[in-house]
Amino acid sequence: MKLYEFGPTRSIRVRWILQELGVDFDAVSVDLTRREHCSPGFLELNPAGRVPVLSDGSLVLNESVAIVLYLAEKYPDRGFIPVDPKLRADFYRWILFAVTELEQPWWRIAKHTQLYPEQDRLPAEVVLARRDFLPMAAVLERHMRGRNYVVGDHVTAADFVVAYTLDVADEMELLGECPALRSYVERMYARPRAPQRVADIFRAMRSGEGRLTRRSPR
């Protein structure tokens, strides 16, 4: 199994579940700053030129959430995907909530503050995206009060998706009014097999040590 990844991208979601599963995988760094995602070889894996990509035998799969769900279903004995239909429905609900209502606003902020060329950045879009994010974060904040996990009473793949999404939001200073969410992120990243936090990866990249490392279980 190979994971094509880069730094603080959505690759973290896939790395997280792989590490929690304890399965062996080869990590292949695709340096976006050097446009390695635009190379002919990588475009054969993913014509969209995006990471992550998982190669598992004859299967080549992109889109971080699709990969996370595939891995959760491939190893059902780990319990990372609920069996009960009602819990599974809730599981899908919060994953989709994370990638639509939470991720999309901060992705717009990232594009209009860092990723787009300066002449294409729209400050008003940042204001609107923040306005879109905050009430949706408040919805999840209320849901997480008194809870340890997004769904049910033990960790699931939904937590790996949601915790990463919130960690990026926290790095963007969007969780100031959400103490339950900040506490949840801290707990999730304190897990022995959790990946590095986004802030730590950015710090490593700035110091020239930008490759992700696998944390050893404590």
N, C-alpha and C positions, 0 to 999 in steps of 0.2 A: 504494500500500500504506500502511495506517495501523496504528500500534501504539498502543493505549490502555493506558497504563501509570501506575504510581505508585511513586515512590521505591524503597525497598529490598525491594519485593515480588518475587514470582516473575517479574514482568515482566522482570527483569534477564536471565533465561535467553533470552528472545526477543530482547531488544535485542542481546545478545551475538552470537547467530548472525547477526542482520541486519547488524551491523557487520562481522563476519568475512566475510560474503558480499560486502559492499561494495555492497549494493543500496540504492536510494533508498527512504526511507520517511518518512512524516510521523508525528511523535510527538505524541500527544494526552494531556496530563496529566489524570488523573482523581483529584482530590484526595479521598482517603478520609477525611481529617480533617474535611472539609466535607460529607461524605456524598454526594459527587457520583456515587458508584457506585449510589446509590439513586434517582437521578433517572429519570423516565419514559424519557427519551431513551437513557440508558445501559442501562436494563433491557430495552429493545428489542433491544439488541445481545447482552446476556447476562442472561437472566432470573435467573441465580444471583447477580447483582450482584458479580461478582469481576473483578479484573484479573489477567492481561492478556487483551486481546482483539485479534486481528489481523483487519483487513478487507483482503481482497485481491480486488478485482473483486467478483464476486457471492458470494464465500466470506466468511463471518463465522465465525471460529473462536475458541473459548476453550480453557482448560486449557493451561498453559505447555508441558508436555512434548509434547502433541499438536501445538502450533504449531511447536515446534522440529523435530519429526520431519517435519511437512509441508514446512517450508522446506528441510530437508536432502534430502528426496526431490525437491523441485521443482528444485533445482540440483545434480543428481547429479555434474556435472563437477567440483565442488569437493571431492569425496571425504569429505564430512562424515558419510556413512553407508556402512558397509562393503558391498562387493559379495560377498565370499566368505561363503557361508552360515554357516560356523562362526564367523567373526569377527562377522557380523551377530547371531547368536544371543548371543554374549558381550556385544555392544553393548547389546542389549535387556536382558540380565540385569542389567548394572550400572546402567542407567538406572532400572529397576524397583527395584533394591536401594536406590538413592539416595532415591527418593521414598517408599518404604515403610519400610525399616529405619532410615534416617537422618533423613529429613525429618519423619516423623510424630512421633518423640520431641521434636525441638526445637520443633515446632509446638505440641505440648502444653505445653511449658515456656513458650513465648511467651504462650499463652492464659492460663495460670495465674499469670503474673508481670506481664503488661502489658495484655492485651487484654480479659479479662473484667472486669466490675465487681469491686471489691475483695471484696464480700460473697460472690462466687461463686468466688473463687480458692481452690484446694486445695493447700496446701504439700506434702502427701504425694504429690500427683500429679507435682509437679516432681521429687521424689526418685525416684519410680518411672520417670519418663520418662528421667531421666539414667541410671538403671540399665539401661534398655533400650538406650540409645544407645551406651554405651561399648563393650560387646563387639562390636557390629556395626561400629563404627568401627575396632576392632582387626582385624576381618576385612579391611576395605579397606586398612588400614595394611600388613598383610602382603602383600596383592596389589600394592601400589604400590611396594614396596621394589625398587629397581633399574629402575623403569619411569618413563618420561616422560609416558605417556598411559594412560588407563584401558584402551583396547583398541588393539592393534596398535602400529605404530611411527610413527604420525602423529596429529595432533589430529582428533577426530571430534565430532559433536554431543553424544555422551555426556560429553565433557569439559566442555562448557558447562553441562550439567545438574549434573554432579557437583561441579564447582568452586564453583558458586554455593551448592549445598547445604552444602558444607564451609565456605564463607566465613561463612555464617550461624552454623553451629556454632562456628566460631572466635570470632565476636563474642560468643557465649554462653559462651566459655571452656570448651568441651567437647573441645578437641583437644590438651589439655596433654600427653597421653601418646602423641601421634601425630606424631612429627617428620617422617615421610615425607609425611603428608597436609598438614602445614603448609607444607612445602617445595613440594609440588605446587601448592597454592593460590597461593603466591607466584609460581611460574613462570607459571601460567596467567594471572594478573592482570597480569603484566609484558608480556604479548603486546601489540603495538601497537594492536590494535583491541579490546582488552578493555574492558568497561565499568568504571565506578567500583566500588570495593569498598563493601561494606555499611557499614562504619564511616565511610567518607568521605561517603556519602550521608546518614547520620544526622547527621554533623557539619554538613553543609550545611543540612539541614532545621532544625537548632537555631539556625543563624545566619540563617535566613530565606531561604536560597538553595536551596530544596528541589527544584528541577527537575533532572532528569538531563541531562547534557551528553554529546554525542558526542565521544569522544577522537579527535584527529587522529592518523593513522599516524605513527610515528616513523621 
